[in-house]
Amino acid sequence: MKIHITENIDKVLQDHQIVPILYGKIDLGIIPDNAAQSIVAIDALDSIPANLLAEFFQKISQKMRFGCNIIVGGLELSSLCKDVISGKVSTNDYNNLIYSKRGVYSVSDILSILSQLNLKIESVIMKGHNYEIKATRPITTN
């Protein structure tokens, strides 16, 4: 099963089960544990408030089967703040960027959470002030 977690339900990925983000929360009740072979949540993190971020990742990790890839992304806090302070991003542009966000996180914060869930970081891609992190639930051999 392929899952697409997004607030923008008008842009669902083909062949993916959509899990909408509503008011900063997700409902994964219809997804069985260990059923997801891939999860795409590229625009999801900005829709999750800070007080629900750990719960968000915990719920997702329960749905990931061994070998499952997850791609998460959002607006990168550290680079954005540096550019605001240096004047590369104006106050007006900053406000336009974060206007509809429920949370903005640094890549290091997200990497830390993914590592705590024992996910292997495959790649980190920066695209301007946005990031995409790909991680995998390792296949264990016992």
N, CA and C atoms as an extended XYZ file, in Angstrom:
426
Properties=species:S:1:pos:R:3:atomname:S:1:resname:S:1:resid:I:1 pbc="F F F"
N         0.841       -1.171        0.000 N   MET     1
C         0.000        0.000        0.000 CA  MET     1
C         0.892        1.243        0.000 C   MET     1
N         0.550        2.177       -0.870 N   LYS     2
C         1.249        3.455       -0.946 CA  LYS     2
C         0.339        4.525       -0.357 C   LYS     2
N         0.911        5.373        0.485 N   ILE     3
C         0.129        6.377        1.196 CA  ILE     3
C         0.632        7.771        0.850 C   ILE     3
N        -0.292        8.685        0.648 N   HIS     4
C         0.029       10.097        0.433 CA  HIS     4
C        -0.669       10.904        1.525 C   HIS     4
N         0.129       11.513        2.393 N   ILE     5
C        -0.386       12.342        3.483 CA  ILE     5
C        -0.252       13.798        3.056 C   ILE     5
N        -1.376       14.497        3.008 N   THR     6
C        -1.353       15.870        2.517 CA  THR     6
C        -2.555       16.661        3.026 C   THR     6
N        -2.377       17.962        3.072 N   GLU     7
C        -3.485       18.863        3.368 CA  GLU     7
C        -4.199       19.252        2.071 C   GLU     7
N        -3.472       19.140        0.962 N   ASN     8
C        -3.998       19.528       -0.345 CA  ASN     8
C        -4.573       18.299       -1.053 C   ASN     8
N        -5.829       17.982       -0.780 N   ILE     9
C        -6.430       16.762       -1.321 CA  ILE     9
C        -6.754       16.866       -2.809 C   ILE     9
N        -6.529       18.024       -3.410 N   ASP    10
C        -6.740       18.182       -4.845 CA  ASP    10
C        -5.551       17.684       -5.664 C   ASP    10
N        -4.429       17.418       -4.995 N   LYS    11
C        -3.215       16.981       -5.695 CA  LYS    11
C        -2.738       15.644       -5.148 C   LYS    11
N        -3.576       14.628       -5.268 N   VAL    12
C        -3.250       13.300       -4.766 CA  VAL    12
C        -2.392       12.568       -5.788 C   VAL    12
N        -1.391       11.859       -5.297 N   LEU    13
C        -0.535       11.073       -6.169 CA  LEU    13
C        -1.282        9.844       -6.668 C   LEU    13
N        -1.085        9.538       -7.938 N   GLN    14
C        -1.740        8.382       -8.539 CA  GLN    14
C        -1.285        7.101       -7.841 C   GLN    14
N        -2.181        6.156       -7.680 N   ASP    15
C        -1.915        4.853       -7.056 CA  ASP    15
C        -1.582        4.956       -5.574 C   ASP    15
N        -1.957        6.040       -4.919 N   HIS    16
C        -1.709        6.224       -3.492 CA  HIS    16
C        -3.035        6.363       -2.749 C   HIS    16
N        -3.084        5.823       -1.556 N   GLN    17
C        -4.213        6.019       -0.640 CA  GLN    17
C        -4.010        7.374        0.036 C   GLN    17
N        -4.972        8.261       -0.097 N   ILE    18
C        -4.823        9.585        0.511 CA  ILE    18
C        -5.187        9.529        1.991 C   ILE    18
N        -4.379       10.213        2.778 N   VAL    19
C        -4.672       10.445        4.189 CA  VAL    19
C        -4.650       11.958        4.358 C   VAL    19
N        -5.818       12.576        4.468 N   PRO    20
C        -5.853       14.035        4.572 CA  PRO    20
C        -5.424       14.528        5.949 C   PRO    20
N        -4.831       15.692        5.959 N   ILE    21
C        -4.518       16.384        7.204 CA  ILE    21
C        -5.652       17.380        7.432 C   ILE    21
N        -6.342       17.210        8.533 N   LEU    22
C        -7.461       18.091        8.861 CA  LEU    22
C        -7.194       18.756       10.199 C   LEU    22
N        -7.103       20.068       10.178 N   TYR    23
C        -6.859       20.853       11.386 CA  TYR    23
C        -5.603       20.380       12.122 C   TYR    23
N        -4.574       20.034       11.361 N   GLY    24
C        -3.287       19.649       11.938 CA  GLY    24
C        -3.201       18.218       12.416 C   GLY    24
N        -4.217       17.398       12.123 N   LYS    25
C        -4.222       16.007       12.585 CA  LYS    25
C        -4.461       15.052       11.418 C   LYS    25
N        -3.999       13.811       11.593 N   ILE    26
C        -4.251       12.771       10.603 CA  ILE    26
C        -4.976       11.605       11.269 C   ILE    26
N        -5.762       10.913       10.470 N   ASP    27
C        -6.449        9.714       10.949 CA  ASP    27
C        -5.981        8.551       10.087 C   ASP    27
N        -5.136        7.705       10.661 N   LEU    28
C        -4.607        6.544        9.952 CA  LEU    28
C        -5.361        5.267       10.317 C   LEU    28
N        -6.556        5.407       10.880 N   GLY    29
C        -7.325        4.260       11.334 CA  GLY    29
C        -7.642        3.249       10.248 C   GLY    29
N        -7.776        3.702        9.000 N   ILE    30
C        -8.106        2.772        7.923 CA  ILE    30
C        -6.885        2.038        7.379 C   ILE    30
N        -5.692        2.451        7.804 N   ILE    31
C        -4.449        1.831        7.339 CA  ILE    31
C        -4.003        0.799        8.379 C   ILE    31
N        -3.910       -0.475        8.003 N   PRO    32
C        -3.438       -1.471        8.969 CA  PRO    32
C        -1.979       -1.228        9.361 C   PRO    32
N        -1.615       -1.611       10.576 N   ASP    33
C        -0.219       -1.520       11.002 CA  ASP    33
C         0.649       -2.365       10.073 C   ASP    33
N         1.851       -1.895        9.817 N   ASN    34
C         2.847       -2.584        8.986 CA  ASN    34
C         2.370       -2.836        7.558 C   ASN    34
N         1.495       -1.995        7.028 N   ALA    35
C         0.951       -2.208        5.686 CA  ALA    35
C         1.554       -1.298        4.624 C   ALA    35
N         2.148       -0.187        5.029 N   ALA    36
C         2.626        0.796        4.049 CA  ALA    36
C         3.971        0.379        3.466 C   ALA    36
N         4.039        0.368        2.134 N   GLN    37
C         5.306        0.101        1.468 CA  GLN    37
C         6.018        1.396        1.099 C   GLN    37
N         5.246        2.491        1.010 N   SER    38
C         5.848        3.814        0.817 CA  SER    38
C         4.868        4.870        1.318 C   SER    38
N         5.444        5.947        1.836 N   ILE    39
C         4.659        7.066        2.346 CA  ILE    39
C         5.255        8.355        1.797 C   ILE    39
N         4.414        9.181        1.231 N   VAL    40
C         4.829       10.491        0.736 CA  VAL    40
C         4.107       11.536        1.565 C   VAL    40
N         4.877       12.397        2.202 N   ALA    41
C         4.326       13.478        3.019 CA  ALA    41
C         5.174       14.733        2.809 C   ALA    41
N         5.397       15.054        1.542 N   ILE    42
C         6.325       16.137        1.196 CA  ILE    42
C         5.855       17.485        1.708 C   ILE    42
N         4.568       17.757        1.644 N   ASP    43
C         4.061       19.053        2.091 CA  ASP    43
C         3.346       18.961        3.436 C   ASP    43
N         3.513       17.854        4.141 N   ALA    44
C         2.721       17.596        5.341 CA  ALA    44
C         3.224       18.290        6.595 C   ALA    44
N         4.517       18.386        6.783 N   LEU    45
C         5.037       18.824        8.080 CA  LEU    45
C         4.641       20.243        8.442 C   LEU    45
N         4.507       21.106        7.452 N   ASP    46
C         4.094       22.479        7.723 CA  ASP    46
C         2.646       22.555        8.209 C   ASP    46
N         1.898       21.472        8.024 N   SER    47
C         0.493       21.421        8.424 CA  SER    47
C         0.303       20.853        9.823 C   SER    47
N         1.390       20.432       10.466 N   ILE    48
C         1.324       19.789       11.774 CA  ILE    48
C         1.859       20.740       12.840 C   ILE    48
N         1.050       21.070       13.854 N   PRO    49
C         1.537       21.932       14.939 CA  PRO    49
C         2.630       21.230       15.747 C   PRO    49
N         3.490       22.003       16.347 N   ALA    50
C         4.636       21.465       17.094 CA  ALA    50
C         4.213       20.488       18.188 C   ALA    50
N         3.102       20.761       18.866 N   ASN    51
C         2.678       19.882       19.957 CA  ASN    51
C         2.134       18.539       19.464 C   ASN    51
N         1.914       18.387       18.148 N   LEU    52
C         1.430       17.127       17.586 CA  LEU    52
C         2.452       16.423       16.691 C   LEU    52
N         3.644       17.005       16.555 N   LEU    53
C         4.631       16.471       15.619 CA  LEU    53
C         5.122       15.074       16.019 C   LEU    53
N         5.453       14.866       17.276 N   ALA    54
C         5.933       13.547       17.717 CA  ALA    54
C         4.848       12.493       17.525 C   ALA    54
N         3.607       12.839       17.857 N   GLU    55
C         2.475       11.917       17.675 CA  GLU    55
C         2.282       11.582       16.200 C   GLU    55
N         2.419       12.581       15.335 N   PHE    56
C         2.313       12.402       13.882 CA  PHE    56
C         3.299       11.338       13.416 C   PHE    56
N         4.558       11.483       13.799 N   PHE    57
C         5.580       10.529       13.365 CA  PHE    57
C         5.391        9.156       14.006 C   PHE    57
N         4.934        9.120       15.244 N   GLN    58
C         4.692        7.835       15.907 CA  GLN    58
C         3.602        7.058       15.180 C   GLN    58
N         2.520        7.738       14.813 N   LYS    59
C         1.424        7.090       14.083 CA  LYS    59
C         1.906        6.564       12.736 C   LYS    59
N         2.682        7.370       12.049 N   ILE    60
C         3.186        6.959       10.740 CA  ILE    60
C         4.103        5.743       10.866 C   ILE    60
N         4.985        5.752       11.845 N   SER    61
C         5.945        4.647       11.982 CA  SER    61
C         5.253        3.313       12.238 C   SER    61
N         4.103        3.331       12.881 N   GLN    62
C         3.352        2.104       13.133 CA  GLN    62
C         2.805        1.493       11.843 C   GLN    62
N         2.611        2.306       10.835 N   LYS    63
C         2.033        1.836        9.575 CA  LYS    63
C         3.091        1.347        8.595 C   LYS    63
N         4.363        1.627        8.868 N   MET    64
C         5.452        1.304        7.940 CA  MET    64
C         5.872       -0.164        8.069 C   MET    64
N         5.875       -0.869        6.947 N   ARG    65
C         6.416       -2.225        6.944 CA  ARG    65
C         7.937       -2.143        6.801 C   ARG    65
N         8.630       -3.228        7.074 N   PHE    66
C        10.080       -3.256        6.886 CA  PHE    66
C        10.398       -2.968        5.424 C   PHE    66
N        11.354       -2.091        5.194 N   GLY    67
C        11.724       -1.687        3.844 CA  GLY    67
C        10.927       -0.513        3.312 C   GLY    67
N         9.947       -0.047        4.061 N   CYS    68
C         9.113        1.085        3.642 CA  CYS    68
C         9.941        2.365        3.580 C   CYS    68
N         9.753        3.121        2.511 N   ASN    69
C        10.367        4.439        2.376 CA  ASN    69
C         9.362        5.507        2.749 C   ASN    69
N         9.846        6.541        3.391 N   ILE    70
C         9.016        7.708        3.675 CA  ILE    70
C         9.759        8.939        3.180 C   ILE    70
N         9.020        9.833        2.543 N   ILE    71
C         9.577       11.123        2.120 CA  ILE    71
C         8.739       12.198        2.790 C   ILE    71
N         9.390       12.990        3.631 N   VAL    72
C         8.721       14.088        4.328 CA  VAL    72
C         9.389       15.397        3.934 C   VAL    72
N         8.659       16.471        4.085 N   GLY    73
C         9.250       17.754        3.733 CA  GLY    73
C         8.471       18.917        4.301 C   GLY    73
N         9.080       20.072        4.135 N   GLY    74
C         8.451       21.292        4.606 CA  GLY    74
C         9.376       22.480        4.432 C   GLY    74
N         8.995       23.555        5.040 N   LEU    75
C         9.763       24.799        5.030 CA  LEU    75
C        10.847       24.699        6.095 C   LEU    75
N        12.084       24.983        5.746 N   GLU    76
C        13.215       24.808        6.655 CA  GLU    76
C        13.422       26.051        7.508 C   GLU    76
N        13.243       25.902        8.799 N   LEU    77
C        13.277       27.006        9.751 CA  LEU    77
C        14.631       27.716        9.800 C   LEU    77
N        15.705       26.966        9.954 N   SER    78
C        17.030       27.575       10.154 CA  SER    78
C        17.463       28.429        8.975 C   SER    78
N        17.343       27.888        7.760 N   SER    79
C        17.779       28.663        6.591 CA  SER    79
C        16.891       29.879        6.371 C   SER    79
N        15.602       29.718        6.644 N   LEU    80
C        14.694       30.853        6.489 CA  LEU    80
C        15.040       31.970        7.476 C   LEU    80
N        15.282       31.604        8.734 N   CYS    81
C        15.627       32.610        9.751 CA  CYS    81
C        16.926       33.331        9.406 C   CYS    81
N        17.931       32.579        8.953 N   LYS    82
C        19.201       33.196        8.557 CA  LYS    82
C        18.996       34.210        7.437 C   LYS    82
N        18.150       33.851        6.472 N   ASP    83
C        17.920       34.758        5.348 CA  ASP    83
C        17.086       35.972        5.744 C   ASP    83
N        16.212       35.823        6.721 N   VAL    84
C        15.463       36.981        7.228 CA  VAL    84
C        16.412       37.918        7.953 C   VAL    84
N        17.263       37.372        8.822 N   ILE    85
C        18.214       38.180        9.592 CA  ILE    85
C        19.200       38.896        8.677 C   ILE    85
N        19.663       38.206        7.636 N   SER    86
C        20.650       38.810        6.732 CA  SER    86
C        20.008       39.782        5.741 C   SER    86
N        18.692       39.807        5.665 N   GLY    87
C        18.013       40.704        4.748 CA  GLY    87
C        17.749       40.096        3.375 C   GLY    87
N        18.123       38.835        3.163 N   LYS    88
C        17.854       38.182        1.872 CA  LYS    88
C        16.356       37.942        1.677 C   LYS    88
N        15.637       37.793        2.786 N   VAL    89
C        14.179       37.617        2.747 CA  VAL    89
C        13.562       38.766        3.536 C   VAL    89
N        12.672       39.501        2.899 N   SER    90
C        12.040       40.643        3.556 CA  SER    90
C        10.991       40.160        4.560 C   SER    90
N        10.610       41.046        5.459 N   THR    91
C         9.563       40.725        6.425 CA  THR    91
C         8.275       40.351        5.707 C   THR    91
N         7.956       41.080        4.660 N   ASN    92
C         6.748       40.786        3.886 CA  ASN    92
C         6.821       39.397        3.255 C   ASN    92
N         7.959       39.060        2.634 N   ASP    93
C         8.122       37.735        2.028 CA  ASP    93
C         8.068       36.636        3.084 C   ASP    93
N         8.670       36.888        4.236 N   TYR    94
C         8.619       35.928        5.338 CA  TYR    94
C         7.174       35.661        5.755 C   TYR    94
N         6.423       36.720        5.954 N   ASN    95
C         5.027       36.568        6.354 CA  ASN    95
C         4.209       35.826        5.302 C   ASN    95
N         4.483       36.085        4.029 N   ASN    96
C         3.785       35.360        2.968 CA  ASN    96
C         4.139       33.877        2.989 C   ASN    96
N         5.391       33.545        3.295 N   LEU    97
C         5.821       32.145        3.341 CA  LEU    97
C         5.165       31.375        4.478 C   LEU    97
N         5.038       32.000        5.635 N   ILE    98
C         4.535       31.254        6.794 CA  ILE    98
C         3.056       31.492        7.088 C   ILE    98
N         2.401       32.276        6.265 N   TYR    99
C         1.008       32.652        6.514 CA  TYR    99
C         0.107       31.459        6.831 C   TYR    99
N         0.173       30.409        6.053 N   SER   100
C        -0.754       29.283        6.220 CA  SER   100
C        -0.137       28.088        6.949 C   SER   100
N         1.029       28.268        7.540 N   LYS   101
C         1.731       27.163        8.208 CA  LYS   101
C         1.247       26.987        9.641 C   LYS   101
N         1.198       25.745       10.095 N   ARG   102
C         0.896       25.432       11.498 CA  ARG   102
C         2.179       25.178       12.276 C   ARG   102
N         3.255       24.888       11.535 N   GLY   103
C         4.544       24.640       12.158 CA  GLY   103
C         5.641       24.733       11.124 C   GLY   103
N         6.791       25.212       11.528 N   VAL   104
C         7.968       25.274       10.667 CA  VAL   104
C         9.113       24.688       11.480 C   VAL   104
N         9.832       23.727       10.901 N   TYR   105
C        10.831       22.963       11.644 CA  TYR   105
C        12.169       22.973       10.929 C   TYR   105
N        13.227       22.766       11.705 N   SER   106
C        14.550       22.656       11.098 CA  SER   106
C        14.780       21.219       10.654 C   SER   106
N        15.598       21.051        9.656 N   VAL   107
C        15.940       19.714        9.165 CA  VAL   107
C        16.519       18.882       10.302 C   VAL   107
N        17.364       19.483       11.131 N   SER   108
C        17.986       18.725       12.224 CA  SER   108
C        16.941       18.189       13.206 C   SER   108
N        15.875       18.950       13.471 N   ASP   109
C        14.806       18.464       14.347 CA  ASP   109
C        14.113       17.241       13.749 C   ASP   109
N        13.823       17.298       12.458 N   ILE   110
C        13.136       16.184       11.791 CA  ILE   110
C        14.061       14.972       11.698 C   ILE   110
N        15.325       15.190       11.387 N   LEU   111
C        16.282       14.075       11.345 CA  LEU   111
C        16.380       13.393       12.706 C   LEU   111
N        16.356       14.172       13.757 N   SER   112
C        16.418       13.619       15.110 CA  SER   112
C        15.210       12.724       15.399 C   SER   112
N        14.028       13.197       15.038 N   ILE   113
C        12.816       12.406       15.261 CA  ILE   113
C        12.860       11.112       14.458 C   ILE   113
N        13.244       11.206       13.195 N   LEU   114
C        13.309       10.008       12.353 CA  LEU   114
C        14.332        9.011       12.899 C   LEU   114
N        15.444        9.508       13.374 N   SER   115
C        16.465        8.625       13.952 CA  SER   115
C        15.967        7.960       15.230 C   SER   115
N        15.231        8.682       16.062 N   GLN   116
C        14.668        8.108       17.285 CA  GLN   116
C        13.687        6.979       16.980 C   GLN   116
N        13.076        7.019       15.792 N   LEU   117
C        12.161        5.970       15.377 CA  LEU   117
C        12.891        4.827       14.664 C   LEU   117
N        14.231        4.876       14.711 N   ASN   118
C        15.089        3.858       14.099 CA  ASN   118
C        14.934        3.775       12.587 C   ASN   118
N        14.670        4.905       11.960 N   LEU   119
C        14.605        4.962       10.512 CA  LEU   119
C        15.965        5.372        9.969 C   LEU   119
N        16.344        4.777        8.853 N   LYS   120
C        17.637        5.082        8.229 CA  LYS   120
C        17.462        6.253        7.268 C   LYS   120
N        18.236        7.296        7.468 N   ILE   121
C        18.167        8.472        6.599 CA  ILE   121
C        18.869        8.142        5.288 C   ILE   121
N        18.140        8.270        4.194 N   GLU   122
C        18.677        7.966        2.862 CA  GLU   122
C        19.195        9.229        2.170 C   GLU   122
N        18.444       10.332        2.311 N   SER   123
C        18.868       11.572        1.649 CA  SER   123
C        18.165       12.770        2.266 C   SER   123
N        18.832       13.916        2.120 N   VAL   124
C        18.259       15.207        2.500 CA  VAL   124
C        18.491       16.129        1.314 C   VAL   124
N        17.416       16.671        0.785 N   ILE   125
C        17.505       17.555       -0.369 CA  ILE   125
C        16.942       18.915        0.027 C   ILE   125
N        17.721       19.951       -0.226 N   MET   126
C        17.263       21.323        0.000 CA  MET   126
C        16.884       21.937       -1.344 C   MET   126
N        15.707       22.558       -1.377 N   LYS   127
C        15.227       23.264       -2.563 CA  LYS   127
C        14.823       24.653       -2.112 C   LYS   127
N        15.754       25.582       -2.160 N   GLY   128
C        15.483       26.913       -1.626 CA  GLY   128
C        15.321       26.815       -0.120 C   GLY   128
N        14.174       27.265        0.390 N   HIS   129
C        13.896       27.181        1.824 CA  HIS   129
C        13.108       25.920        2.180 C   HIS   129
N        12.944       25.020        1.242 N   ASN   130
C        12.206       23.780        1.491 CA  ASN   130
C        13.158       22.589        1.512 C   ASN   130
N        12.762       21.550        2.229 N   TYR   131
C        13.572       20.340        2.307 CA  TYR   131
C        12.702       19.119        2.048 C   TYR   131
N        13.365       18.062        1.614 N   GLU   132
C        12.764       16.744        1.503 CA  GLU   132
C        13.734       15.758        2.130 C   GLU   132
N        13.225       14.941        3.014 N   ILE   133
C        14.040       13.910        3.668 CA  ILE   133
C        13.456       12.561        3.296 C   ILE   133
N        14.311       11.675        2.834 N   LYS   134
C        13.898       10.318        2.546 CA  LYS   134
C        14.520        9.401        3.602 C   LYS   134
N        13.688        8.572        4.207 N   ALA   135
C        14.157        7.627        5.218 CA  ALA   135
C        13.494        6.271        4.979 C   ALA   135
N        14.116        5.234        5.508 N   THR   136
C        13.636        3.880        5.308 CA  THR   136
C        13.572        3.142        6.640 C   THR   136
N        12.537        2.329        6.794 N   ARG   137
C        12.494        1.423        7.930 CA  ARG   137
C        13.317        0.207        7.534 C   ARG   137
N        14.452       -0.001        8.193 N   PRO   138
C        15.363       -1.072        7.791 CA  PRO   138
C        14.717       -2.448        7.872 C   PRO   138
N        15.154       -3.306        6.971 N   ILE   139
C        14.750       -4.703        7.023 CA  ILE   139
C        15.683       -5.390        8.014 C   ILE   139
N        15.114       -5.921        9.071 N   THR   140
C        15.935       -6.559       10.094 CA  THR   140
C        16.132       -8.021        9.775 C   THR   140
N        17.289       -8.516       10.121 N   THR   141
C        17.579       -9.929        9.934 CA  THR   141
C        17.963      -10.508       11.281 C   THR   141
N        17.165      -11.419       11.758 N   ASN   142
C        17.426      -12.054       13.042 CA  ASN   142
C        17.651      -13.529       12.868 C   ASN   142
